[in-house]
Amino acid sequence: MKTPTAPSIGVMGRAALIAFATMSGVANSTLSPILPQIEREFGAAHGHVSVTMVLTVLGLGVLIGSPLGGWLADRLGHRRVMVASALIYGLAGCGVMFAGTLEHAVLGRLIVGIALGSMGAAAFSVIGDYWDEAGRNFWSGMIPSIGALAGMALSVVAGEMADSAWRSSFLIYAVGFIAAVLALAGIPGKVAAPRGHSAPATGIPLHVLPAILGFGLIVGSIATGTSAYLPHRLVEVGIVSSSGRAIAALSGAATVVITGFAYGRIRRRVSLDLAFVLGAACSGLGLLIMAYGPSAAIVSFGMAIEGVGIGVLMPSLMVYAIGLSDESNRGRMIGLMKGAIFGGPFLVQFALDPIRLSAGASAALAILSAAGGVLAIWFAARWLGRRPISVRSAT
């Protein structure tokens, strides 16, 4: 239910949510095409830091920032958290232009991740607090779609810029400053509950932790972990330029956009469990095609199928987390889910990086494909277990 005492979210507030989606797309999509350039300048590894970490450390940052931002949003209000997070994102992201070592680039991306996670927890708390179920489905699909659309467009821009000077592509992170202004103007401050109706602050129930952490880690590894190995796979099939890799990845981004925009309509026809089955099955199939496709065109086709899966999975996780929460703990519940989603790729890289280096990117993508298949089977079993006995017996 929409909070009765809260002001509505106007045009500027909705623009702030769209700006957050753009920030997410920039952070997730614009770096992947330029990883080979960063590797050529700094090497594949330095000490305990690898070039893959420049991409995946974003997940560690979100893992830290999401619960922190959710906790702060529950106490200080959405606006303060969103404004501060957007400013930090802009400063840290643009600051990577001046990185002198691989460690500096990793540190900058870590801070970007913390800020992005903090802002995301507050932004999705806004969705949970100010919209009903239909509105939550709409905005939970809209945000990843806009993020993918922004990433799709700006990754090509970043790739073109990186072909001449990879550092200049980090100017795109200045979108954080725009988001800060919009959040300041359009997101309501902390709204006091009416006297006699304040809900006591509650934590996260222990019984929901396995589901949130398990689903989030697996989906996050599939969704954002793919981008760590996809550039190397595209090089294997003959795409050697950053701009070429960015263009080849457009098929996946396009289907994420289309599916995310249609998510509200999809949910009017299928249950949440069936949405998870559809998303996980498409992700697993798409990743399998990406892993073993013999040409760039077939790999791109696999990306398109995986994009359908991601377009369903990501908003489903947010709707799931919102449904488990109430107004007293929504920020923390969403923050934990987002932390698990983005922490997954950071954690699994320690297992998948050695596999990629020894057996190639195909092997790493195939393992992620298997994870999608396992997730689809899990949710299919849950859906079958919840169907009426009469329906099961009739079939």
LUMSEKOL-91916 format. One record per residue (C-alpha): z negated, y, x negated; residue in three letters. Coordinates in Angstrom, 1 decimal, padded with zeros to 4 digits. Layout:
<recs>
+--------+--------+--------+--------+
|     pz |     py |     px | residu |
+--------+--------+--------+--------+
|      Z |      Y |      X |    Ala |
...
+--------+--------+--------+--------+
</recs>
This chain:
<recs>
+--------+--------+--------+--------+
|     pz |     py |     px | residu |
+--------+--------+--------+--------+
|  000.0 |  000.0 |  000.0 |    Met |
|  000.7 |  003.5 | -001.1 |    Lys |
| -002.5 |  005.4 | -002.0 |    Thr |
| -003.3 |  007.6 |  001.0 |    Pro |
| -004.9 |  010.4 | -000.9 |    Thr |
| -002.3 |  010.7 | -003.6 |    Ala |
|  000.5 |  013.3 | -003.6 |    Pro |
|  004.0 |  011.9 | -003.4 |    Ser |
|  006.2 |  011.5 | -006.5 |    Ile |
|  008.8 |  014.2 | -006.4 |    Gly |
|  012.1 |  014.7 | -008.2 |    Val |
|  010.5 |  015.6 | -011.5 |    Met |
|  008.2 |  012.7 | -011.4 |    Gly |
|  011.0 |  010.3 | -010.7 |    Arg |
|  013.0 |  011.9 | -013.5 |    Ala |
|  010.0 |  011.2 | -015.8 |    Ala |
|  010.2 |  007.5 | -014.9 |    Leu |
|  013.9 |  007.5 | -015.6 |    Ile |
|  013.2 |  009.2 | -018.9 |    Ala |
|  010.7 |  006.5 | -019.8 |    Phe |
|  013.4 |  003.9 | -019.0 |    Ala |
|  015.7 |  005.7 | -021.4 |    Thr |
|  013.1 |  005.7 | -024.1 |    Met |
|  012.7 |  001.9 | -023.6 |    Ser |
|  016.5 |  001.4 | -023.8 |    Gly |
|  016.7 |  003.5 | -027.0 |    Val |
|  013.8 |  001.6 | -028.7 |    Ala |
|  015.1 | -001.8 | -027.8 |    Asn |
|  018.9 | -001.5 | -028.1 |    Ser |
|  019.9 |  001.2 | -030.6 |    Thr |
|  018.4 | -000.4 | -033.7 |    Leu |
|  019.9 | -003.9 | -033.5 |    Ser |
|  023.5 | -002.9 | -034.5 |    Pro |
|  022.3 | -001.1 | -037.6 |    Ile |
|  020.0 | -003.8 | -039.0 |    Leu |
|  022.6 | -004.9 | -041.6 |    Pro |
|  022.8 | -001.4 | -042.9 |    Gln |
|  019.0 | -001.1 | -043.3 |    Ile |
|  019.1 | -004.5 | -045.0 |    Glu |
|  021.7 | -003.3 | -047.5 |    Arg |
|  019.6 | -000.3 | -048.4 |    Glu |
|  016.1 | -001.8 | -048.6 |    Phe |
|  016.9 | -005.5 | -049.0 |    Gly |
|  016.1 | -008.4 | -046.6 |    Ala |
|  012.4 | -008.3 | -047.5 |    Ala |
|  009.8 | -006.5 | -049.6 |    His |
|  006.5 | -008.1 | -050.1 |    Gly |
|  005.3 | -009.5 | -046.7 |    His |
|  007.7 | -007.2 | -044.8 |    Val |
|  011.2 | -008.4 | -043.7 |    Ser |
|  014.0 | -006.4 | -042.3 |    Val |
|  013.7 | -008.3 | -039.0 |    Thr |
|  010.2 | -006.7 | -038.7 |    Met |
|  011.9 | -003.2 | -038.3 |    Val |
|  013.1 | -004.5 | -035.0 |    Leu |
|  010.3 | -006.9 | -033.9 |    Thr |
|  007.3 | -004.8 | -035.0 |    Val |
|  008.1 | -002.7 | -031.9 |    Leu |
|  006.7 | -005.7 | -030.0 |    Gly |
|  003.5 | -005.6 | -032.0 |    Leu |
|  003.1 | -001.9 | -031.2 |    Gly |
|  003.7 | -002.5 | -027.5 |    Val |
|  001.2 | -005.3 | -027.6 |    Leu |
| -001.4 | -002.8 | -029.0 |    Ile |
| -000.3 |  000.2 | -026.9 |    Gly |
|  000.1 | -001.4 | -023.5 |    Ser |
| -003.5 | -002.5 | -022.9 |    Pro |
| -004.7 |  000.7 | -024.5 |    Leu |
| -002.4 |  002.9 | -022.3 |    Gly |
| -003.4 |  000.9 | -019.2 |    Gly |
| -007.1 |  001.4 | -020.0 |    Trp |
| -006.6 |  005.1 | -020.6 |    Leu |
| -004.5 |  005.5 | -017.4 |    Ala |
| -007.2 |  003.9 | -015.3 |    Asp |
| -009.7 |  006.4 | -016.6 |    Arg |
| -007.8 |  009.6 | -017.5 |    Leu |
| -004.8 |  009.5 | -015.1 |    Gly |
| -001.2 |  008.7 | -015.6 |    His |
|  000.1 |  012.2 | -016.6 |    Arg |
| -002.1 |  012.6 | -019.7 |    Arg |
| -001.2 |  009.2 | -021.0 |    Val |
|  002.5 |  009.6 | -020.3 |    Met |
|  002.8 |  013.1 | -021.9 |    Val |
|  000.9 |  012.2 | -025.1 |    Ala |
|  002.7 |  008.9 | -025.5 |    Ser |
|  006.1 |  010.5 | -025.1 |    Ala |
|  005.4 |  013.2 | -027.7 |    Leu |
|  004.1 |  010.5 | -030.2 |    Ile |
|  007.2 |  008.4 | -029.5 |    Tyr |
|  009.6 |  011.3 | -030.3 |    Gly |
|  007.8 |  012.3 | -033.5 |    Leu |
|  007.5 |  008.7 | -034.9 |    Ala |
|  011.0 |  007.7 | -033.9 |    Gly |
|  012.7 |  010.7 | -035.4 |    Cys |
|  010.5 |  010.4 | -038.4 |    Gly |
|  012.1 |  007.1 | -039.4 |    Val |
|  015.0 |  009.2 | -040.7 |    Met |
|  012.9 |  010.1 | -043.7 |    Phe |
|  011.8 |  006.5 | -044.5 |    Ala |
|  011.7 |  005.9 | -048.2 |    Gly |
|  010.9 |  002.2 | -048.1 |    Thr |
|  011.2 | -000.7 | -045.7 |    Leu |
|  007.5 | -000.4 | -045.1 |    Glu |
|  007.9 |  003.2 | -044.0 |    His |
|  010.6 |  002.2 | -041.4 |    Ala |
|  008.3 | -000.6 | -040.1 |    Val |
|  005.4 |  001.7 | -039.8 |    Leu |
|  007.5 |  004.3 | -037.8 |    Gly |
|  008.7 |  001.6 | -035.5 |    Arg |
|  005.1 |  000.3 | -035.0 |    Leu |
|  004.0 |  003.7 | -033.9 |    Ile |
|  007.0 |  004.0 | -031.6 |    Val |
|  006.0 |  000.7 | -030.0 |    Gly |
|  002.4 |  001.8 | -029.5 |    Ile |
|  003.5 |  004.9 | -027.8 |    Ala |
|  006.2 |  003.1 | -025.7 |    Leu |
|  003.7 |  000.5 | -024.6 |    Gly |
|  001.1 |  003.1 | -023.6 |    Ser |
|  003.6 |  005.1 | -021.6 |    Met |
|  005.0 |  002.0 | -019.9 |    Gly |
|  001.6 |  000.9 | -018.7 |    Ala |
|  001.0 |  004.3 | -017.2 |    Ala |
|  004.6 |  004.5 | -015.7 |    Ala |
|  004.4 |  001.1 | -014.0 |    Phe |
|  000.9 |  002.0 | -012.7 |    Ser |
|  002.5 |  005.0 | -011.1 |    Val |
|  004.9 |  002.6 | -009.3 |    Ile |
|  002.1 |  000.4 | -008.2 |    Gly |
| -000.1 |  003.3 | -006.9 |    Asp |
|  002.6 |  005.4 | -005.2 |    Tyr |
|  005.0 |  002.9 | -003.6 |    Trp |
|  004.8 |  000.0 | -001.2 |    Asp |
|  006.3 | -003.5 | -001.8 |    Glu |
|  009.9 | -002.4 | -001.2 |    Ala |
|  009.5 |  000.6 | -003.4 |    Gly |
|  007.9 | -001.5 | -006.1 |    Arg |
|  010.8 | -003.9 | -006.1 |    Asn |
|  013.3 | -001.0 | -006.2 |    Phe |
|  011.7 |  000.8 | -009.1 |    Trp |
|  010.7 | -002.4 | -011.0 |    Ser |
|  014.4 | -003.3 | -011.0 |    Gly |
|  015.6 |  000.3 | -011.5 |    Met |
|  013.6 |  001.0 | -014.7 |    Ile |
|  015.0 | -002.0 | -016.8 |    Pro |
|  018.5 | -001.3 | -015.4 |    Ser |
|  018.4 |  002.4 | -016.4 |    Ile |
|  016.9 |  001.3 | -019.8 |    Gly |
|  019.7 | -001.2 | -020.3 |    Ala |
|  022.3 |  001.4 | -019.2 |    Leu |
|  020.9 |  004.0 | -021.6 |    Ala |
|  020.7 |  001.4 | -024.4 |    Gly |
|  024.2 |  000.3 | -023.7 |    Met |
|  025.6 |  003.8 | -024.1 |    Ala |
|  023.4 |  005.0 | -026.9 |    Leu |
|  023.7 |  001.9 | -028.9 |    Ser |
|  027.4 |  002.6 | -029.3 |    Val |
|  026.5 |  006.2 | -030.3 |    Val |
|  023.9 |  004.9 | -032.8 |    Ala |
|  026.4 |  002.4 | -034.2 |    Gly |
|  029.0 |  005.1 | -034.7 |    Glu |
|  026.5 |  007.4 | -036.4 |    Met |
|  025.1 |  004.5 | -038.5 |    Ala |
|  028.6 |  003.6 | -039.9 |    Asp |
|  028.5 |  006.9 | -041.8 |    Ser |
|  024.7 |  007.4 | -042.2 |    Ala |
|  022.2 |  005.0 | -040.5 |    Trp |
|  019.3 |  007.5 | -040.7 |    Arg |
|  021.0 |  010.0 | -038.4 |    Ser |
|  020.9 |  007.5 | -035.5 |    Ser |
|  017.2 |  008.0 | -035.2 |    Phe |
|  017.7 |  011.5 | -033.8 |    Leu |
|  018.2 |  009.7 | -030.5 |    Ile |
|  014.5 |  009.2 | -030.3 |    Tyr |
|  014.1 |  012.9 | -029.4 |    Ala |
|  014.4 |  011.7 | -025.8 |    Val |
|  010.7 |  011.4 | -026.0 |    Gly |
|  010.3 |  015.1 | -026.0 |    Phe |
|  012.3 |  015.4 | -022.8 |    Ile |
|  010.2 |  012.7 | -021.2 |    Ala |
|  007.0 |  014.6 | -022.1 |    Ala |
|  008.2 |  017.7 | -020.4 |    Val |
|  009.2 |  015.8 | -017.3 |    Leu |
|  005.9 |  013.9 | -017.1 |    Ala |
|  003.9 |  017.1 | -017.5 |    Leu |
|  005.8 |  018.7 | -014.6 |    Ala |
|  006.2 |  015.8 | -012.2 |    Gly |
|  003.5 |  013.2 | -012.6 |    Ile |
|  000.3 |  013.8 | -010.7 |    Pro |
| -003.0 |  014.0 | -012.6 |    Gly |
| -005.9 |  011.7 | -011.9 |    Lys |
| -006.5 |  011.6 | -008.1 |    Val |
| -010.1 |  011.4 | -007.0 |    Ala |
| -010.7 |  008.8 | -004.2 |    Ala |
| -012.3 |  010.3 | -001.1 |    Pro |
| -016.1 |  010.2 | -000.8 |    Arg |
| -017.3 |  006.8 |  000.3 |    Gly |
| -014.0 |  005.0 | -000.5 |    His |
| -014.1 |  004.8 | -004.3 |    Ser |
| -013.5 |  001.3 | -005.6 |    Ala |
| -015.7 |  000.0 | -008.4 |    Pro |
| -013.9 | -000.3 | -011.7 |    Ala |
| -013.0 | -004.0 | -012.3 |    Thr |
| -011.7 | -005.8 | -015.3 |    Gly |
| -009.0 | -008.4 | -015.5 |    Ile |
| -010.0 | -011.7 | -013.9 |    Pro |
| -010.1 | -014.5 | -016.4 |    Leu |
| -008.2 | -017.0 | -014.2 |    His |
| -005.0 | -014.8 | -014.4 |    Val |
| -005.0 | -014.5 | -018.2 |    Leu |
| -003.1 | -017.8 | -018.9 |    Pro |
| -000.3 | -016.9 | -016.5 |    Ala |
|  000.1 | -013.3 | -017.6 |    Ile |
|  000.0 | -014.2 | -021.3 |    Leu |
|  002.1 | -017.4 | -021.0 |    Gly |
|  004.9 | -015.9 | -018.8 |    Phe |
|  004.9 | -012.6 | -020.7 |    Gly |
|  005.2 | -014.2 | -024.1 |    Leu |
|  008.0 | -016.6 | -023.1 |    Ile |
|  010.0 | -014.0 | -021.2 |    Val |
|  009.5 | -011.4 | -023.9 |    Gly |
|  010.6 | -013.8 | -026.6 |    Ser |
|  013.8 | -014.6 | -024.7 |    Ile |
|  014.6 | -011.0 | -023.6 |    Ala |
|  013.8 | -008.9 | -026.7 |    Thr |
|  013.7 | -011.6 | -029.3 |    Gly |
|  017.4 | -012.2 | -028.7 |    Thr |
|  018.3 | -008.9 | -030.3 |    Ser |
|  016.8 | -009.9 | -033.6 |    Ala |
|  019.3 | -012.8 | -034.0 |    Tyr |
|  022.3 | -011.6 | -032.0 |    Leu |
|  023.6 | -009.3 | -034.8 |    Pro |
|  023.6 | -012.1 | -037.3 |    His |
|  025.4 | -014.4 | -034.8 |    Arg |
|  028.0 | -011.7 | -034.2 |    Leu |
|  028.6 | -011.4 | -037.9 |    Val |
|  029.1 | -015.2 | -038.0 |    Glu |
|  031.9 | -014.9 | -035.5 |    Val |
|  033.6 | -012.0 | -037.4 |    Gly |
|  032.2 | -008.7 | -036.1 |    Ile |
|  031.2 | -006.9 | -039.3 |    Val |
|  030.8 | -003.2 | -038.2 |    Ser |
|  027.7 | -001.8 | -036.4 |    Ser |
|  029.9 | -000.1 | -033.7 |    Ser |
|  031.7 | -003.4 | -033.2 |    Gly |
|  028.5 | -005.3 | -032.7 |    Arg |
|  027.2 | -002.6 | -030.3 |    Ala |
|  030.4 | -002.8 | -028.2 |    Ile |
|  030.3 | -006.6 | -028.2 |    Ala |
|  026.8 | -006.5 | -026.8 |    Ala |
|  027.9 | -004.3 | -023.8 |    Leu |
|  028.5 | -007.3 | -021.6 |    Ser |
|  024.9 | -008.3 | -021.6 |    Gly |
|  023.7 | -004.8 | -021.1 |    Ala |
|  026.1 | -004.3 | -018.2 |    Ala |
|  024.9 | -007.4 | -016.3 |    Thr |
|  021.3 | -006.3 | -016.9 |    Val |
|  022.1 | -003.0 | -015.3 |    Val |
|  024.0 | -004.5 | -012.3 |    Ile |
|  021.3 | -007.2 | -011.7 |    Thr |
|  018.5 | -004.8 | -012.0 |    Gly |
|  020.0 | -002.3 | -009.5 |    Phe |
|  020.4 | -005.2 | -007.1 |    Ala |
|  016.9 | -006.6 | -007.7 |    Tyr |
|  015.4 | -005.2 | -004.5 |    Gly |
|  018.2 | -006.8 | -002.4 |    Arg |
|  017.7 | -010.1 | -004.3 |    Ile |
|  014.0 | -010.1 | -003.5 |    Arg |
|  014.7 | -009.6 |  000.2 |    Arg |
|  016.4 | -013.0 |  000.1 |    Arg |
|  014.4 | -015.1 | -002.4 |    Val |
|  010.8 | -015.6 | -003.2 |    Ser |
|  009.3 | -014.4 | -006.5 |    Leu |
|  009.2 | -018.0 | -007.8 |    Asp |
|  012.9 | -018.5 | -007.0 |    Leu |
|  013.6 | -015.2 | -008.7 |    Ala |
|  011.9 | -016.6 | -011.8 |    Phe |
|  013.9 | -019.8 | -011.6 |    Val |
|  017.2 | -017.9 | -011.3 |    Leu |
|  016.3 | -015.5 | -014.2 |    Gly |
|  015.1 | -018.3 | -016.6 |    Ala |
|  018.0 | -020.6 | -015.8 |    Ala |
|  020.6 | -017.8 | -016.5 |    Cys |
|  018.8 | -016.8 | -019.6 |    Ser |
|  018.7 | -020.3 | -021.0 |    Gly |
|  022.4 | -021.0 | -020.2 |    Leu |
|  023.5 | -017.6 | -021.6 |    Gly |
|  021.6 | -018.2 | -024.9 |    Leu |
|  023.1 | -021.6 | -025.3 |    Leu |
|  026.6 | -020.2 | -025.0 |    Ile |
|  025.7 | -017.4 | -027.4 |    Met |
|  024.3 | -020.0 | -029.9 |    Ala |
|  027.4 | -022.2 | -030.1 |    Tyr |
|  030.3 | -020.1 | -028.8 |    Gly |
|  033.1 | -020.3 | -031.3 |    Pro |
|  034.4 | -016.8 | -030.8 |    Ser |
|  033.2 | -013.3 | -030.2 |    Ala |
|  034.6 | -013.4 | -026.7 |    Ala |
|  032.7 | -016.5 | -025.7 |    Ile |
|  029.5 | -015.1 | -027.3 |    Val |
|  030.0 | -012.0 | -025.3 |    Ser |
|  030.4 | -014.1 | -022.2 |    Phe |
|  027.1 | -015.8 | -023.0 |    Gly |
|  025.5 | -012.4 | -023.3 |    Met |
|  026.7 | -011.5 | -019.8 |    Ala |
|  025.1 | -014.6 | -018.3 |    Ile |
|  021.8 | -013.9 | -020.2 |    Glu |
|  021.9 | -010.3 | -018.9 |    Gly |
|  021.8 | -011.6 | -015.3 |    Val |
|  018.7 | -013.6 | -016.3 |    Gly |
|  017.0 | -010.7 | -018.0 |    Ile |
|  017.9 | -008.4 | -015.1 |    Gly |
|  015.9 | -010.7 | -012.8 |    Val |
|  013.0 | -011.7 | -015.1 |    Leu |
|  011.8 | -008.4 | -016.3 |    Met |
|  011.2 | -006.7 | -012.9 |    Pro |
|  009.8 | -010.0 | -011.6 |    Ser |
|  007.1 | -009.9 | -014.2 |    Leu |
|  006.2 | -006.3 | -013.3 |    Met |
|  006.1 | -007.1 | -009.6 |    Val |
|  003.9 | -010.2 | -010.4 |    Tyr |
|  001.4 | -008.1 | -012.4 |    Ala |
|  001.3 | -005.3 | -009.8 |    Ile |
|  000.6 | -007.9 | -007.1 |    Gly |
| -002.3 | -009.4 | -009.1 |    Leu |
| -004.0 | -006.0 | -009.6 |    Ser |
| -005.6 | -003.3 | -007.5 |    Asp |
| -006.0 |  000.5 | -008.0 |    Glu |
| -009.1 |  000.0 | -010.2 |    Ser |
| -007.5 | -002.3 | -012.8 |    Asn |
| -003.7 | -001.8 | -012.3 |    Arg |
| -003.2 |  000.0 | -015.6 |    Gly |
| -004.9 | -002.7 | -017.6 |    Arg |
| -003.2 | -005.6 | -015.8 |    Met |
|  000.2 | -004.1 | -016.3 |    Ile |
| -000.7 | -003.1 | -019.8 |    Gly |
| -001.6 | -006.7 | -020.6 |    Leu |
|  001.6 | -008.1 | -019.2 |    Met |
|  003.8 | -005.6 | -021.1 |    Lys |
|  001.8 | -006.3 | -024.2 |    Gly |
|  002.6 | -010.0 | -023.8 |    Ala |
|  006.3 | -009.4 | -023.1 |    Ile |
|  006.8 | -007.3 | -026.3 |    Phe |
|  004.3 | -009.2 | -028.4 |    Gly |
|  006.3 | -012.4 | -027.9 |    Gly |
|  009.2 | -011.6 | -030.2 |    Pro |
|  006.9 | -010.3 | -032.9 |    Phe |
|  004.9 | -013.6 | -032.9 |    Leu |
|  007.8 | -016.0 | -032.7 |    Val |
|  009.8 | -014.4 | -035.5 |    Gln |
|  007.4 | -016.1 | -038.0 |    Phe |
|  008.7 | -019.4 | -036.7 |    Ala |
|  012.3 | -018.4 | -036.0 |    Leu |
|  013.1 | -016.3 | -039.1 |    Asp |
|  012.8 | -019.3 | -041.5 |    Pro |
|  015.0 | -021.3 | -039.1 |    Ile |
|  017.6 | -018.5 | -039.0 |    Arg |
|  017.7 | -018.2 | -042.8 |    Leu |
|  018.1 | -022.0 | -043.3 |    Ser |
|  020.1 | -023.1 | -040.3 |    Ala |
|  021.7 | -019.9 | -039.1 |    Gly |
|  021.3 | -017.6 | -036.1 |    Ala |
|  022.7 | -020.3 | -033.8 |    Ser |
|  019.6 | -022.5 | -034.3 |    Ala |
|  017.2 | -019.6 | -033.5 |    Ala |
|  019.2 | -018.8 | -030.3 |    Leu |
|  019.2 | -022.4 | -029.2 |    Ala |
|  015.4 | -022.6 | -029.4 |    Ile |
|  015.1 | -019.5 | -027.2 |    Leu |
|  017.6 | -021.2 | -024.8 |    Ser |
|  015.3 | -024.2 | -024.6 |    Ala |
|  012.4 | -021.9 | -023.8 |    Ala |
|  014.4 | -020.5 | -020.9 |    Gly |
|  015.0 | -024.0 | -019.6 |    Gly |
|  011.4 | -024.9 | -019.7 |    Val |
|  010.4 | -021.8 | -017.8 |    Leu |
|  013.0 | -022.5 | -015.1 |    Ala |
|  011.7 | -026.0 | -014.7 |    Ile |
|  008.1 | -024.7 | -014.4 |    Trp |
|  008.9 | -022.2 | -011.7 |    Phe |
|  011.1 | -024.7 | -009.8 |    Ala |
|  008.2 | -027.1 | -009.7 |    Ala |
|  005.9 | -024.2 | -008.4 |    Arg |
|  008.4 | -023.4 | -005.7 |    Trp |
|  008.8 | -027.0 | -004.6 |    Leu |
|  005.0 | -027.4 | -004.5 |    Gly |
|  004.7 | -024.4 | -002.2 |    Arg |
|  007.4 | -025.4 |  000.3 |    Arg |
|  006.2 | -026.8 |  003.7 |    Pro |
|  005.8 | -030.6 |  003.7 |    Ile |
|  008.2 | -030.9 |  006.6 |    Ser |
|  010.9 | -029.2 |  004.6 |    Val |
|  010.4 | -031.5 |  001.6 |    Arg |
|  010.4 | -034.6 |  003.7 |    Ser |
|  013.6 | -033.5 |  005.5 |    Ala |
|  015.4 | -033.2 |  002.2 |    Thr |
+--------+--------+--------+--------+
</recs>
